[in-house]
Amino acid sequence: MSLSRASLCCRSSSWARTSWVRPRDPRLWRGSRLAGAPGEGLDIEFTGLRSNLSGPQQISLFDLPSEWYLKTRQSIQQFTICQIGLSVFSSIEGESNKYIAHSCNFFLFPTTFGVLDSEFSFQASSVQFLNQYGFDYNKFLKNGIPYMNEEQEKKIKHNILTGNWKVRSSLDKDQIKVVIDEVTRWLDLAEEGDWMTLPGIAGFQAFEVQLVLRKALPEIWTVLRDQGVIVKKVSTQHRWYLENTSCDRESCWKEKILLSARGFSVFFQMLVKARKPLVGHNMMMDLLHLHEKFFRPLPESYDEFKLNIHNLFPVLIDTKNVTKDIWKELNFPRVSNLSEVYEVLNSDLNPTKNSGPVIIHASRCEKYVETKYPHEAAYDAFLCGSVLLKVAHLLLWKVHSSVPIPEPSFPLYLDVLAPYVNQVNLIRAGVPKINFAGPDSPSIRPPILILTVRKWPGVSEQQVYREFQNFCKFDVRRLTRSQFLLMTNKFKDTRSILKEYKCHPTLRISLYHYWRHSPNVNCLLQVCGVITTWAFIAFLLGGAGP
């Protein structure tokens, strides 16, 4: 894989869609680097976050994790990845608690070759958001690295190796037609041994051109060189000899085509095989996209998805989940994003600021030393890894508050992080997190409230939501014609609204109890009551007979 297009963070990050043989920078991307790394920070930017679904298809606090997954799965299939950032953290040999971070941006674009021609959408708000932070859409659209999942790879591999493939792109068809016409005209005048050069043809197109020319013209042979595709006129016997003995024979470079088409998926497999902790911030959407784009299409089964992710990445750490608890305990100021978390941990508010881990950037990643690049994927990936190390040190300090802290090391950090491993934060669902290593924990959300409406005929869920939106935010779900369920993720909002609406003349709010309020239970009780009544009457009538 040619790494002329993988860029370390200090460079303009682009990677042309050419053959991907192997990383050119051995300091970062060889297997030994991953093998010696404590973990990798990950961040992904998307063309959109969530489809604008309405009604019951919207995610809500009422959703079980499996329901949330099925709703979100549709958005993952609709949008795609435009940039991945990775930051590989390695401990520095001979220096205690000191780490070096190698950070890298990858612009990605779905593989378009033969039968593969993906469709994806853009969400206007996501485009505006990334534009605000200087995202280069030209690099994404023009120079993005190809990728595919395992099912797509099977299809393209079968088509390439059997020769059953077609050029699908209209642009590629037009360009290849021009090339064939040019070679055919030259061939009429050329003699055996003559050759010509087709300049400016590279990447997939170079392979496509050679496949088409060799299939259409039995008296030529093609070779790919730096200056372009070389076409040589040969005899039938020489052509047979080249097909069966040449190191550039068709069967060899068909494998190269497949490797090129796999693109970033090759590197994804390297990450999987490294078996190192994968660190993200609010990383649930990242994991869904990793599964869909590089592994397999997302299954309908939520449990199957969890199992697949756990097999791919046995150790997941979500810094959002880790920081929530310690933020409350230490009364740190409220933060709304990863950059603010990082700033607090680097400030004097952090009691372990001066004793915590030392993190430096690799020599080719020094642009992040002085300048902040929020929402550039590699920068955010670096923040994820840094936040994890600093929070882990803070947890270690808390555990050993009454005794001297042992010499910090990454294994010790993993020990104190154990309660958070494989617990990934979940936004707007019935549970606050997902456990990828076992059953999900029961909900710790505030209790559900039931609203009974009087003297407000035809009231809708939207009207109920607007009634409370200035006071506090509740998810609303209709229960009956005049009753609605309310749910929030804040206990104080539950207490406040119960107090505020205690004596309201038309809106009556109380705690919801399934056995008391569920229409299904009430219907069942009514049916049982009717049956019991008739049974009793029948018994009385039977007893009064002769």
Sequence and secondary structure as in RCSB ss.txt:
>XXXX:A:sequence
MSLSRASLCCRSSSWARTSWVRPRDPRLWRGSRLAGAPGEGLDIEFTGLRSNLSGPQQISLFDLPSEWYLKTRQS
IQQFTICQIGLSVFSSIEGESNKYIAHSCNFFLFPTTFGVLDSEFSFQASSVQFLNQYGFDYNKFLKNGIPYMNE
EQEKKIKHNILTGNWKVRSSLDKDQIKVVIDEVTRWLDLAEEGDWMTLPGIAGFQAFEVQLVLRKALPEIWTVLR
DQGVIVKKVSTQHRWYLENTSCDRESCWKEKILLSARGFSVFFQMLVKARKPLVGHNMMMDLLHLHEKFFRPLPE
SYDEFKLNIHNLFPVLIDTKNVTKDIWKELNFPRVSNLSEVYEVLNSDLNPTKNSGPVIIHASRCEKYVETKYPH
EAAYDAFLCGSVLLKVAHLLLWKVHSSVPIPEPSFPLYLDVLAPYVNQVNLIRAGVPKINFAGPDSPSIRPPILI
LTVRKWPGVSEQQVYREFQNFCKFDVRRLTRSQFLLMTNKFKDTRSILKEYKCHPTLRISLYHYWRHSPNVNCLL
QVCGVITTWAFIAFLLGGAGP
>XXXX:A:secstr
  TTS EETTS     SS     S HHHHSHHHHHT SEEEEEEEES S     GGGS  TT  HHHHHHHHHHH
HHH  EEEEEEEEEEE TTSTTEEEEEEEEEEB   EETTEE      HHHHHHHHHTT  HHHHHHH B B  H
HHHHHHHHHHHHT      HHHHHHHHHHHHHHHHHHHH  TT EEEEET  HHHHHHHHHHHHHH TTEEEEEE
TTEEEEEE  HHHHHHHHHH TT HHHHHHHHHHHHHBHHHHHHHHHHHT  EEESSTHHHHHHHIIIII    S
 HHHHHHHHHHH S EEEHHHHHHHHHHHTT     SHHHHHHHHTSTTSTTTTTS EEEE GGGTHHHH   TT
 HHHHHHHHHHHHHHHHHHHHHHHTTTS      HHHHHHHHGGGTTEEE SSSSSSEEETTSS     S   EE
EEE S TT  HHHHHHHHTTT   EEEE SSSEEEEE S HHHHHHHHHHTTT SSEEEEE  HHHH HHHHHHH
HHHHHHHHHHHHHHHHHHH  
